[in-house]
């Protein structure tokens, strides 16, 4: 996760990225791709342990409805008009 701003509108900025142990491979890939060594620092004392992971999408209730019966509605589609029959006088 990145925190901060970096060089927006020509201004200087600082950004800090947090990398978990399970993401070290991604960090290595980024260093290899950019050909830059990224300086690492340990978290300072006082940082809380990570919160338990939130429920995944598989365990959450589905969002949204089932839609309209018979499939999606076509916008702007009209029913054909009935032709009126004229009686002869």
N, C-alpha and C positions, 0 to 999 in steps of 0.2 A: 504494500500500500504506500502511495506517495503522499507526502504532506508538504505543502509549500508551493511557491511559484518560481519558475525559472525563466528569466529573460523575456518578459512579456513587454511588448511595445518598446523594445530597446533598453529596458531597465535591467539591472542586475537582480538576481534572485537566488535563493537557496531552497533546495528541495531535499527532503530526507525520505528514503525508502526503507521500509521494514521488510526483512526477508526471514521467513521461518525456516527451520531446519529442513522441512520437506520441500523447500523451494531452492535449495542450494544449487541444484542442477541447472535451474533456469538462470541463476546468477552467473554461473560458469559460461553458459551459452551466450549470454549478453556480453560478457567480457570478451569472449572469443570473436563474436560478430563485430563488436566495436573496436577490437584490438586495444582496449583500455583496461587497466587494472583498477577496479573499484575498491576504494578504501573501506574496510569494515571496522565497526566499533561494537563493543558489547553494550547491551542495555544497561543504563545506570541503575544503581540500587533504588528501590522504591517503585519500580515499574511492577504493576500487578501481573499475575499469571494470566495467560489467555483465558477468555471466557469460553464456556463449553460451546461447541459448534451448534449453530441453529439447526432446526429440523430441515432436512433436505426436501427437495421438491417431491420426491417419491412418497414421503410420509405426510406431506401437507394435503389438505383437501383440495380438490380441483377448483380452478377459478373459472368464472364465466358460466354461461348457460349452455343449453343444448342447441340453441339456434331456433330458427323457425321450422315448423313441420314441413316436410316436402322439399327441404333444401333452401339455399339462400334466395332471398328475394331480389329480383332484377329491378333496379331503379329505373324510373322513367318508362317502364313498359306499361302499356295500356291494353285493356281488353278491347277486342274488335267491337265496333258499334253495330247495333242491329239496324238493318235497313227498314225504314217505315214504308208500309204499303199504303198507297193512296187509293181511295175508292173513287170510281168514276161516277160523276153526277148525272 
